[in-house]
Amino acid sequence: MGEFWPLVGIAQMEHWVSINHELINNQLEILGSEVGKLRKRSSNLNLEKNKETQRKRFSMSESQAADLCTSSARGPPHMGQQPSSLVFPLSLSHQPSRESDGS
């Protein structure tokens, strides 16, 4: 038989569909309408959920915004510090001592 439908019962199904065509058509229209309503409702819920997620992701609290503005006004973190308070990985004043090689 493979992938084909068996022919048994197809004539009966065709006869039943021809007799009940109007009933089937009306029920399919109602079902299609309900599916459309559910799809639209689901789409609207997903859209609202996505908007809310984006608002949460991209919004700052007032204190976060104030902190950002305050830190921007001060400039980069090293601005305003005394040079002695800056930490350098290598000391500029330290020179390796050269031992005389006897020449």
C-alpha positions in Angstrom: 0.0 0.0 0.0 2.9 2.4 0.8 2.1 6.1 1.1 -1.3 6.1 -0.7 -4.7 6.1 1.1 -6.6 2.9 0.7 -9.7 3.2 -1.6 -11.9 1.5 0.9 -14.5 3.9 2.2 -13.8 6.8 -0.1 -17.1 6.5 -1.9 -19.0 6.5 1.5 -17.0 9.6 2.6 -17.8 11.4 -0.7 -21.5 10.6 -0.3 -21.6 11.8 3.3 -19.8 15.1 2.3 -22.2 15.7 -0.5 -25.2 15.2 1.8 -23.8 17.3 4.6 -22.0 19.9 2.6 -23.9 22.8 4.0 -23.5 21.6 7.6 -19.7 21.1 7.1 -19.3 24.5 5.4 -21.1 26.4 8.2 -19.1 24.6 10.9 -15.9 25.3 9.0 -16.7 29.0 8.8 -17.5 29.1 12.5 -14.3 27.2 13.3 -12.2 29.4 11.0 -13.7 32.5 12.7 -12.8 31.2 16.1 -9.3 30.3 15.1 -8.9 33.8 13.6 -10.0 35.4 16.9 -7.6 33.2 18.9 -4.8 33.9 16.6 -5.4 37.7 16.8 -5.7 37.6 20.6 -2.5 35.5 20.8 -0.7 37.9 18.5 -1.8 41.0 20.5 -0.7 39.3 23.8 2.7 38.5 22.3 3.1 42.0 21.0 2.3 43.5 24.4 4.6 41.1 26.1 7.4 42.0 23.7 6.8 45.8 24.2 6.9 45.3 28.0 10.1 43.3 27.8 11.7 46.1 25.7 10.5 48.8 28.1 12.1 46.9 31.0 15.3 46.2 29.1 15.9 49.8 27.9 14.5 51.9 30.7 16.6 53.3 33.5 15.4 54.2 36.9 15.8 57.9 37.9 18.7 57.0 40.2 20.5 55.1 37.4 20.1 58.1 35.1 21.3 60.5 37.8 24.4 58.4 38.5 25.2 58.3 34.8 24.9 62.0 34.4 26.9 62.7 37.5 29.7 60.4 36.4 29.7 61.9 32.9 30.0 65.4 34.4 33.1 64.4 36.4 34.8 63.1 33.3 36.8 59.9 33.0 37.6 58.1 36.3 41.2 59.4 36.5 40.2 63.1 36.1 40.4 65.2 39.2 42.8 62.8 41.0 46.2 63.9 42.1 49.0 62.4 40.0 50.4 60.6 43.1 47.1 58.8 43.5 47.3 57.3 40.0 48.6 53.8 39.8 50.9 52.9 36.9 51.9 49.3 36.2 55.6 50.4 35.8 57.2 53.2 37.8 58.6 55.9 35.6 61.2 56.9 38.2 62.6 53.4 38.5 65.5 52.8 36.2 67.3 49.4 36.2 70.8 49.8 37.5 73.6 49.0 35.2 76.5 47.4 36.7 79.8 48.3 35.1 81.2 45.7 33.0 84.7 46.7 33.7 85.3 48.6 30.5 
